[in-house]
């Protein structure tokens, strides 16, 4: 009887570990495919983006594996460059949001109560606006470019990271070991560096991984609206916009970038979910 009970108790963690392993593998594979494609595009492309020697809206063939667009440009080459742009914008926006959001969140958590309430209210107002809307406002002021997209999306997402950092930091600052550190004379920077940041870093990394997917979708949306990286840069969002008029006669032009966007977003989301399970033992036990 005790052996049967022990098997029931041990089953959920085993299933959880298998699920975590599968989630991580799927996330790594999907994200890795896009990363490899982006790296290859730096050194090799089937055709230059400016090459319009192909026929208009050619079907997939040996010379053009994904066919061509309405100008005769190779779709595979555009898709490969689009992977590079998506990763560049996603990584740049996440880096900006991570640095800026963490600094603001820590400053808010360490501020006096009245300043904490003021900054928290301001963050709530910013978070209430959709990321895409805030990004569109920034791009409208700065002008459409790759770096404007990174700046716009990064600033829009920084409020979410700042809010999370504040909550996590305040929780750590209330722990007894932090109180003991203060009593022993440890300075503010020492407490932040030794206790706060190491304890909140795993959760922030998972959140930033999730925000990477948000950044990819926001970049594709901006490019679809003509506010992303300008030509001759090839963006998945611009490919969708250009293919919408010929989706019935040449569906590959819309299907290929759509699948690429879904694959990358799902990949980073699976990766974040797997990282969450790995870095949070209580979550694993709960399952």
N, C-alpha and C positions, 0 to 999 in steps of 0.2 A: 504493500500500500504506500509506504513511504517513498519507494522508488518511483511509482507512478506520479505521486504528487511532485516529486523533484523534477520529473520530466516536464510536467505542465509548467512549473515555475521557470524552468530553463528555456522553454520553447520561445517565448516572446523575444528575449534578447537575441537568440539565434536568428529568428526571422527578421528582427530589426537590423542585425549586422548584414544579413544578405541583402535586405532592401537598400541599406546605406551603401554597400559595395556596388550594387547594380546602379544606383543613382549616380554615384561618383563616376563609374565607368562610362555610362551614357553621356554624362556631362563633359567628361574629358574628351571622349571621342568626337562629339558634335563640335565642341569648341576648338579642339585640336585640328579638325578638318579645315575650319575657317582660318585658323592661324597659319597653317601650312600653306593654304592657298594665297594668303596675303604675303607671306614671305617669298613664295615662288614668283609672285607678280613683281617683286622688286628687281628680279634678275632676268625674268623671261615672261613674255606675253606671246600668244599665238599671232597677234597682229597689233600694230600700233593703234592707239585709240583714234587717231586721225585718219586711219586707212579706210576709205570708202569704196575700195575696189570690188567688194562683194556685191552681189545682186540685192536689190531691195526686197526685204522680207523673205529671204531664202529660207527654206526648211533646213533642219539639222542634216548635216552631211559629214563626210570625212574631212573636208577642208574647213568646214565651220560646224563643229560638234553641236552647238546650240542654235545655229542659224545666224541670221543677220537682222538688223533693225531696219527701219524705213529709210535710213540714209545709206545702208550698205555696210555698216560697221559690225564687226564681229561681236556677238553677244557674250561669248565666253571670256574674251579679253575684258569687256566691261564688267562682267561679274567678278573677275579676279581683282581688278582695281577697286571695285566696290567693297570687297572684303577688307582691303587695306584701309579704305576710308572709314568704314564702320568701326574697325578696331581702333584706329587712331582717335576718332572722335570719342568712342566709348572710354578708352583708357585715359585720354586727356581730361574728359569731363569728370570721370570718377576720381582722378588724382586731384583736380581742383576742388571738387566737392569734399573729398576726404580731408584735405589740408585745411581749407577754409571752414568747413563745418565743424571739424574737431576743435579748432581754435575758438570759434564762437561758442560752441557747446561748453568747453571747459571754462571760458570766461564767464558764461552765464551761471554755471554751477558754483563757481567760486565767488560770485558777486554778492553784494548785500541784498537782502530780501526785496527791497523796493526796485532795485535795478534788475534783479532776477525776474521779477514779475513783469517788468516793462519789456525786457528782451524776449521773454517767453511769449508774451502777447504778440510781439512783432513777428516772431517765428511762426506762430499760428496763422497770422494773416497771410504770410508768404506761402505757407504750405497749402492754404485754402485755394490758391490759384493753381490750375493745371501746369505741369512742367512745360508742355508745349506752348501754352499761352505766354508764359514768362520768357521762354526762349524766343518766341516770335517778336516780343517787344524789344529784347536786347539786339536781335539781328536787324530789326528795323532801324535801330539807332546806329549800329556799327557798320551795317552793310553786309551783304551776303558773301561769306567766305568760309573756308574750312575752320580757321581760328575763331571766327565769330560764332560759329556753331558750337565749338568746344567751350568758349567762354559763356555763351548763353545757357547751354545745358548744364554746365558745371555750377554756375551761380544759382540756377533754379533748383538743383538737387541739394545744394549745400544746406538749405534750411532743414531738410529732412534729416541729414546727418547731424546737424547741430542740435536738433531736438532730441534725437536718440542719444547723442553724447551727453547732453545735460542730464537726462534721466539716469543713464548708467553711472555717470560720475557722481551724482548726488547720492546714489545708492552706496557706492564704494566709500564715499566720504563719511557716511554714517556708521561704518564698521568700527569695531572696537580697536583693531590693530592700527587704524588710521589715527584714532584718538590717542593711542599709546605713542605713536610716532610724533604727534604734535606735542605731547607732554614731555617727550625726551628731547625736544628742541629741534626736530627736523623742520626745515624750512618748507615754504609752499611749493617751490620747484622740486624739492626732493620728494615730497609726498606725491606730487603729480607724476614724476618720472619713475618712482619706485613702486607705487601702489595703484594709482588711478589708471594710467595708460596700460600697464601690463594686464590688468583685470578686465578692461573694457575692449581691448584690441580684438579678441576673437569674435565678439559680437559685431563690432564695427566692420571687420573684414567680410563677414557674411552679408551684412547689409549693403556694403559697397559692391559686392558681387551681384546682388539683386539689382542695385541701381545701374549697373553696367547694362543690363537688359533694357532698362528704361531709357538709358542714353541712346542705345542703338535704335530703338523705336522712335525716339524724338528726332534723331538725325535723319532717319528715313522720312519722317513726316515733314520736316523742314525742307528736305530736298524735293519731296513730292510737290510742295507748295512753291518751289523755286527760291527758297531762302537758305539752301545749304551751300555746299561747295560748288562754285560755278564751273561751267565747261572750260577746258576739256576733261576735267575730273569726272569720273563715272561713279555715280552713287546709286545704290539699290533703289532708293526712293525716286530718283530721277528716271531710272529705267522703268519703273512702274508707271510714272506719269507719262512718259513717252510712248509706252506700249498700250495705254488704255484705249486709244483710238483704233488699234488693230488687234485687239484681244481675240476677236473671233476668227480672223484670217491667219494670224500668227500668234497663237496663245503662248508659245514658249517664251516670248519676250516679257510676258507678265508672270508666268509661272515660275521661271528660274529665279528672279530676284525675290519673289514672294517666299519660295522654299528656303532660300538663303537666309532671309530675315528670321523666319520661324526657327530654322535650325540653330542659329546663333543665340537667339533669345532663349529657346528651350535649353540649349547647352549650358549657358551661364546660370540659368535658374536651377537646373538639375545639379550643377556644380555647387551652387550656394546651398541648396538643400542638403547635399551630402556633407558639405563642410559644417553645416549647422549640427547635424547629427554627430559628427566626429568631435567637435569642440564643446558640445553640451552633453555631458554624461547624464544629467537628469532627464533630458529629452529621450535619450536612448532607453533609460530605465522605464520611463512612462509608457513606452510602447511595448 
